[in-house]
Amino acid sequence: MMLAEGVAEAQQTNAGFASPDAAAEYWAHGTQDTDERTLSFAGADGNMREARLYPTAARRGKATSDGTLLFIHGGGWAGGSIPLNHRACRLISAQSGWDVLSISYRLAPDHPYPAGLEDCRAAYRWLRASGRANGWNIDRIALGGASAGGNLALSLALSLDYAISGLLLFYPVTSDDFGTDSYTRYAEGFGLGRARMQELFDLYDPGKRRATDAAITPLSTPVEVIRAAALPPTSIIAAECDVLADDSRKMALRLQDAGVPVDLHIEPGVTHGFINRGRLIPAADACLTRAATYLESLT
């Protein structure tokens, strides 16, 4: 398998960090400052959760942004953080004309399903209720996320009472089918592996509720339910060398069958988690520009 430029070096570098904070600081280096602000909101359990606003550079001199992207970080429902997605949020904000609101949520195994999803729903309600008073554009709201965050964004979108303007998903988890071609081909040696994904599912859903609950595995959502949810135009950006690549392919087909406009892009030669590694992987920032262009298309 031919890996894209910088991928092997990025994997080796990422494996050497002593802590998530060290990794976050390294990968964020060199991105444009977007005057981000640390905020807080009440999670579903009533405790305060951290959020970070990345105001778009294009907003300066304008009354408001073109829209607000609520971004949910990845990490297998059991890890990850706002800082680890700093590069992606900064670049999308700087290039799209949209503010990006990156949120935290309760993590497994201490807080298994549905705690994380409920916190994301609480963040969405907070955005709708308080956004206008804070000067944010809530006339256009898009949901986005990476990996497990993509799973949460999609599940949230399928359950909302209000229409949203867009869905932006980076290599989302959509199924617990560990026998797909991509799970088999990239089971080991490409970063996120099949065994680790099985562990993460068990941490997030120890009671195996996913057998009957499509909010954990959105690919199992019936077409008629997706159609009734009236999902907005959706952009899915996936990595070729990733156990989750077929999750994206199959979800795109399911959405299309339900009449949802979908743009699926599989970036060649890159591995899971690549969008935040643009310091070493040129394709990462190119895909973030693609994401920003998608948001621009919604306005």
SELUM-37150 format. One record per residue: residue in three letters; x, y, z of N, C-alpha, C, O, CB in turn. Coordinates in steps of 0.2 Angstrom, whole numbers, plus 5000, padded with zeros to 4 digits. Each point is the difference from the previous one (the first is absolute). Glycine has a CB too. Example, Ala and Ser with C-alpha at 12.3 -4.5 7.8 and 13.67 -1.06 7.14 Angstrom:
2
ALA506649725039499650065000500450065000500549995003498649955003SER500750114990500450065001499650055003500350065001500349914989
REM end
This chain:
299
MET500449945000499650065000500450065000500550015004498649935002MET500850114989500450065000499750055004499450024999501049954989LEU499950055017499850055005500150074997500550014996499749925014ALA499450124991500150074998500550035003500349985005498550034993GLU501550054999500550045003499950015007499550035002500750024987GLY500349945015500050025007499749955005500050015006500050104990VAL499649845001499649965005500449965004499949995006499250014986ALA501449965006500449965004500450045005500049985006500149944984GLU500150145008500450045005499550025006500150005006500750044985ALA498649985007499550025004499849955005499950015006499650074986GLN500449865006499849945004500649995005499849995006499549964985GLN501350055007500649995004500050065006500149985005500549964985THR499350125007500050055005499550005005500150015006500450064985ASN498949915007499450005004500149955006499850015005499550034986ALA501049905007500149955005500550025005500049965005499849964986GLY500650135008500550025005499850055005500550025004500349954987PHE498650065009499950055005499849975007499849945001499750134990ALA500849975014499949975007499350015003499849975004501450064997SER498450024996499350015002499650034994500350034995500249995017PRO498949984989499550034995500150085000500050024994499249895008ASP501050125003500250075000500650024995500050044997499549975015ALA501049944989500650014996499849994992500250044996500549925014ALA498949994989499849994993499650064997500150024995499849865008ALA499650155001499650054998500450064999499950044995499249925012GLU501450064997500550064999500449994993500050054997500049975016TYR500249924986500449994994499650014994500250034995500549895011TRP498750044994499650004993499750074999499950024994499949865008ALA500150165003499750074999500550054998499850054998499449925011HIS501450014991500650054999499950034992499949964996500949985013GLY499350124990500050034994499350024997500050034994501049915004THR498550055005499350024998499950075002500250035005499449854995GLN500050154995499850075001499650015007499549975001500550054986ASP500150035017499650025006499450034997499950044996501149985011THR498449954996499350024998499750035006499450015000500549904991ASP500550125014499750035006499549965004499450025002500850084992GLU499949835007499649965003499850025007500550035003499949884989ARG499150075010499750015007499849945004499649964997500150164999THR500549875010499849945004499350025003500050055003501249914999LEU498350004998499450015002499749945004500449955001499450124990SER499649935012499849945004499250004999499750054998501349955010PHE498849944992499249984999499949955005500449965002499550084986ALA499449965014499849945004499949944997499550004995499950095012GLY500949864995499949934996499349975003499750035004501649964995ALA498649954998499349975001499949995008499549995002500549964986ASP500650045015500049985007500050065005500049995006500549904991GLY499550175000500050065004500750035001500050065002498949905003ASN501650004994500750025001500250044994499849994995500449915013MET500350154994500250044994500549974996500549965003499350145004ARG500249914987500449974995500450054996499750064999499649845000GLU501350094999500450054996499850004993499849954997501250035011ALA499050084989500050014993500550054998500250045004498549934996ARG501450034993500550054998499750034993499849964995501249985011LEU498950124994499850044994500650024996500450035002498650015004TYR501049944987500450034995499750044995499749984996501049925005PRO499350175001499750054995500350004994500650005000499050075010THR500049934984500350004994500450074999499850055001499349874995ALA501550075000500350074998499650044996500150065000501049885001ALA498550034995499650044995499450045004499750054997500549864994ARG499750075015499550045004500250075002499650045001500049855003ARG501150124996500250075002499850054996500150004994500949955011GLY498750104997499750054996499349994998499750044997501449985000LYS498649915005499349994998499649995006500349995006500149954984ALA498950075009499649995006500049935003499949995006499450104989THR500749865001500049935002500449964995500150024995498850005011SER501249924996500349954995499449974996499550025000501449955008ASP499449994987499549974995499649945003499549984998501350054993GLY499449945015499749955003500449985006500650025001498949944988THR500349995015500449975005500049925000499549974999500150135008LEU501049884993500149925000500149985007500550025003500049994985LEU499149955014500149965007500449944999499849954996499150095008PHE501749964998500549954999500149955006500150035005500550054986ILE499449865007500049955006500749964999500149974994498650025007HIS501750015003500749965000499949935000499549975002501150135003GLY499949874992500049925000500449985006500250045005499849964983GLY500249935012500449975005499649945002500249985006500250134998GLY499249864992499749935002499550015006499949955003501150004993TRP498750115005499550015005500449995007499650025005499549944988ALA501550035007500449985007500650055000500349995005499349894995GLY500550164996500650045000499950064995499450024999501349895004GLY499850124995500050064996499950075004499849995006499849934985SER500450135006499950075003499950054995500249994994500549975016ILE499150104993500050064996500750024997500150014994498950035013PRO501549964997500750024998500349954994500350024996499950035015LEU499649894989500249954995499750014993500349984995499949945014ASN499350124991499750024994500050074998499750034996499549885006HIS501350125001500250085000500150024993499750044997500749965014ARG500049964985500250024994499450004995499950044996501349915006ALA498549994998499450004996499550055001499850044995500349845005CYS499750145006499550055001500350074998499650044998500049895012ARG501050084992500350074998500050014992499850054998501049945012LEU499449964987500050014992499450004997499850044996501249905004ILE498550025002499350004998499750075001499750034996500249855006SER500250155004499750065002500450064996499650044997500249925014ALA500850034988500450064996499850004993500050054997500949945011GLN498949954989499950004993499350004998499850014994501249935005SER498550045005499349994998499650065000499550004997500749895007GLY499950165001499550055001499549985006499650045001500550004987TRP500049905015499649975005500450005007500649995000498849944991ASP500250095014500349995007500049925001499649974997500050155007VAL500949865000500049935002500050005007500450035004500349934986LEU498850005013499949995007500249935002499649964998499550135002SER501549905003500249935001499849995008500150045004500949974987ILE498749935010499749985006500449945003500249964997498750095000SER501049945010500249945003499449975003499450025000501750035003TYR499049884999499449965002500349955005500649985000498750044989ARG500249955015500349955004500249944996499749984995499550065014LEU501349924994500449954996499949935004499950005006500950094990ALA499249865000500049935002500749995003500550034998498549934994PRO501149995012499549955003499650035006499549975002501249944994ASP499550145007499750035006499350024998499550005004501650045001HIS498849984989499350034997499949974994500150034994500050085012PRO499649834994499949964993499350034997499750055003500949855002TYR499350084989499450024997499449995004499949965004500650004985PRO499050105011500050054995500350075003499850054997499249894998ALA501450065010500250065003500350054995499950065000500349875011GLY500350044985500350054995499650034995500050064999501049875003LEU498550034996499550024995499550055003499950054997500249854997GLU499850095013499550055003500450075001499650055000499849855006ASP501250104996500450065000500050044994500050065000500749885009CYS499450024985500050034994499350034998500050064998500949864998ARG498650055006499350034999500050065005499750054998499849844999ALA500750115009500050065004500450064997499850055001500149875009ALA500650064987500450064997499750034994500050064999501049885005TYR498650014992499650034995499550055002499850054997500449844997ARG499450085012499550055002500350065003499650054999499749855004TRP501250105000500450065003500150054994499950065001500649875009LEU499850044985500150044994499450044997500050064999501049864998ARG498550045002499450034998499750055004499750054998500149844996ALA500250105013499750045005500450065001499750065001499849845004SER501250104995500450055002500450034995500350055000499849905010GLY499950024984500550024994499850074998500550044999499649854998ARG499350135002499950074997500250055005500350054998498749904996ALA500950045013500250055005500750015000500350055002498749925005ASN501449974991500750005000500350034993500650005000499449905008GLY499650124988500250024993500249954995500350014995500150085011TRP499349854995500249944996499450004995499450015001501349935007ASN499450044986499549984995499749945001500349944999500350134993ILE498849935010499649935001499549994995499649955000500650065012ASP499850044983499549984994500349954996499649964997500050165003ARG501049875000500349944997500549965005500550035002499550034986ILE499849885014500449965004500149944997499649964997499950095013ALA501249934990500249934997500349965006500250035005500050024983LEU499749895011500349955005500649974997500049984994498950005012GLY501750014998500549974997500449965005499950015006500250084986GLY500349865006500449965005500549964996499949984994499250035015ALA501449964995500449954997500049945004500050005006500850094991SER499249854999500049935003499449995005499450014998501949995001ALA498849995007499450005005499650065000499450005001501349925006GLY499750144992499650065000499650004994499450035000501550035006GLY499349914988499550004994499449965002499550014998501550004995ASN499149935011499549965002499550045004499449994999501449915001LEU499450145005499650045004499650054996499450015001501449975009ALA499650054985499750064996499449974996499550035000501650035000LEU499049884997499549974996499449975004499450014998501549964994SER499350005014499449985004499650065003499449995000501349915003LEU499650154998499750065003499550034994499550025001501550015007ALA499349974986499650034995499449964998499550034998501650014997LEU498949905006499549954999499450015005499549984999501349944995SER499450115012499550015005499750075001499650015005501049895000LEU499750154992499850075001499350014998499749984995501550055004ASP498550025004499350034998500150064995499550014997500049955014TYR501150074989500150054996500449984994500549965001499550125009ALA499949964985500449984994500750045000500150055003498849944990ILE501649975005500750035000500250014993499749974995500649985016SER500250094988500250024993500549954997500050004994499850125009GLY500649845001500549964997500249955005500050015006500350084986LEU500149865005500349945004500750004997500149994994498849955009LEU501650065001500750004998500449945004500150015006499950124991LEU500149825000500249945004500749974997500149994994498749985008PHE501750035003500649974998500149935003499949995006500650134994TYR499649834995500149935002499549985006500349985005500950024990PRO498250015004499549985006500049935001500049964995499350145002VAL500549885009499849935002499350004999499650035003501349965006THR498949964986499349994999499749935001499449995000500750104992SER500349865009499849935001500549975004500650025002498949984987ASP500349945014500449955004500149944996500149955003499450105007ASP500549964983500249944996500850004999500250044996498749964998PHE501449955010500750005000500349954994500649995000499450045013GLY499549954983500249954995500050044993500149964995499549955011THR500450154993500050044994500749994997500549985003498650105001ASP500949944989500749994997500550055003500649985001498849994988SER500450095013500550055003500249975007500650015002498950094991TYR500049875011500249985006500549944999500549995004498450045001THR501049934990500549944999500750034997500549985002498549944996ARG500950124997500750024997500450055005500649994999498850004990TYR500350055015500450045004499949995007500150045005499750044987ALA500149855010499949985007500650015004499950025006499449894990GLU501350095002500650025004500550044995500049994994499849905013GLY500650154997500650034997499850074997500550034996499949865002PHE499050135002499850074997499750055006499650044998500249904991GLY500550055017499750045005499449975004500149955003500350154990LEU499049935006499449975003499949934997500049994994499550125008GLY500549845002499949934998499349975002499650035003501649964997ARG498749954997499349975001499949985007499550015003500649954986ALA500550015015499949985007499950075004499649995005501149914993ARG499650155001499950065004499250034999499750025004501650014995MET498549964995499350034998499549955004499550025003500850034986GLN499849895011499649955004500050025008499550005003500749914988GLU500450105011500150035007499650065002499650015005501549944995LEU498950104995499750065001499249995000499750045004501350024990PHE498849905001499349995000499749975007499550025003500649964985ASP500349985015499949965006500050055006499650005005500849904991LEU500150155004500050065005499450044999499750025005501549984995TYR498650024994499550054999499349975001499550035003501250034989ASP499249875006499449975000500149935004499949954997499750114992PRO500549945017500149945004499449955000500149945000500850125007GLY498549974992499449965001499849974993499549974999500250105011LYS500749944985499949984993499350024997499649974997501149935005ARG499150175000499450034998500050014993499450014997500550045014ARG500749954986500050024992499649944996499950024994501250045008ALA498849895001499649954996499350024998499749984996501049935010THR499150144998499350024999499950085000499550024999500149875006ASP501050144996500050075000500450034995500650005000499250005012ALA499950034983500350034994500450065002500450034996498749924997ALA500850085013500350065001500849995002500450045000498550015005ILE501249884996500749985001500349984993500650024999499249945013THR499950024984500249974993499550034995499649974998500949935007PRO499650174993499650034995499849964994499550014997500950105008LEU500149854993499949974993499449955001499749984995501550035002SER498649975009499449955000499450045000499549975001501249965006THR499350144993499450045000499649984993500350014995500250085012PRO498949894993499649994994500050064996500050065002499349865004VAL500650074987500050054995499450055002500150064999500549864992GLU498950055010499450045001500150055006499750055000499649864995VAL501050075010500250045006500450064998499950055002500049855006ILE500650084988500550054998499650054995500150065001500949865000ARG498650064995499650044996499650055004499950064998500149854993ALA499750065014499550045004500450055004499750065002499549854999ALA501450085001500450055003500250064996500350055003500249855004ALA499550094987500150064995500750035001500150065001498749964999LEU501749935000500750025001500250054994499850004995500549895011PRO500250164996500250054995500649974996500249945001499550155007PRO500549954987500649984996500549985005500250035004499550054986THR500749865008500549975004500649994997500049984994499149975012SER501550074997500649994998500449955004500050015006500050114989ILE500249825002500449955004500750004997500149994994498849945008ILE501650085002500750004998500349945004500050005006500150134991ALA500249824999500249945003500749994998500350034996498649925005ALA501550005003500649984999500049944996499749955002500850115008GLU499949934985500049934996500349955005499749945000500550124989CYS500449955014500349955004499749995007500450025005500749994988ASP498349985008499750015007499549945000499649994995500550145005VAL499849845006499549955001499350034999499649964998501249985010LEU499150124993499450034999499850024993499450034999500750015013ALA500349954983499950034994499349974997499650044997501649975001ASP498749935003499349974997499450035004499550004998501149904999ASP499550125010499550035003499850064997499450024999501049945012SER500050084986499950064996499649984994499550044998501550025007ARG499349894991499749994994499349975000499650024997501649954999LYS498749995009499349975001499550055003499450004998501149895004MET499850165002499550055003499850054994499550025000501049975011ALA500050024985499850054994499549974996499650034997501650015003LEU498949894998499449974996499450005004499550014996501449924998ARG499150065012499350005004499750075000499450004999501049905008LEU500050154994499750074999499850014993499450035000501450015009GLN499549944986499850024993499449964999499550034997501649984999ASP498849935007499449964999499450045003499449994998501249905002ALA499550145005499550045004499950074997499650045002500749905008GLY500050084984499950064997500550065003499850064998499049904999VAL501750025007500450055003500650024995500349954998499450015014PRO500450104986500550024996500749995003500150025006499250064988VAL501149875004500749985003500650014996499949984994499449945013ASP501250114995500650014997500549955004500250025006499650104989LEU500449835002500549955004500750014996500149994994498949935009HIS501550095002500750014997500449955004500050015006499850114991ILE500549835000500549965003500750024998500249994995499049915005GLU501150135005500750024999500549954999500149965005499650145002PRO500749894988500449944998500650015005500350055001499349954987GLY500649945014500649995004500150035007500650005002499949994987VAL499050035014500050035006499749955005499649964998500450164998THR500149895011499849955005499550045005499950064999501149875000HIS498750045005499550035005500350055004500650005002498849894998GLY500250175001500250055004500550054996500350055003499649885006PHE500150074984500550044997499950074999500450044999499849864995ILE499150125007499950074999500350055005500150064998498849904998ASN501350025010500450045004500750005000500450035004498749955003ARG501249984988500749994999500350044994500549974997499449925009GLY499850174992500250034995500750035000500350024995498550015003ARG501549975008500750025001500449964996500650024998499250025014LEU500149904987500449954997499649974993500449984996500249995015ILE498850034989499649974995499650054996499550035002500449875004PRO500450124988499750054996499249994998499650045000501649984995ALA498749915004499349994999499550025005499450014999501049894994ALA499850105013499650025006499750074999499450015000501249925007ASP499850124992499850074999499650014993499550045000501550005007ALA499249924988499650004994499349975001499550034998501549964996CYS498949965011499349985001499650055005499450004999501049884999LEU500050155006499650055004499850064996499550035001501249945009THR499750054985499850054995499349974996499650044999501650015000ARG498849895000499449974996499450015005499550014998501349914996ALA499350065012499550015005499850075001499450015000501049905006ALA500050144994499850075000499650024994499550045000501649995007THR499149954987499750014994499349975000499550034998501549974996TYR498949945009499349975001499650055004499450014998501149885001LEU499750145007499750045004499850064996499450035001501149935009GLU499950074986499950064996499449994995499650044999501649995002SER498849904997499449994995499350005003499550004997501449934997LEU499150075013499450005003499750075001499450005003500949895003THR500150164993499750075001499850034994499850065000501049955009
REM end
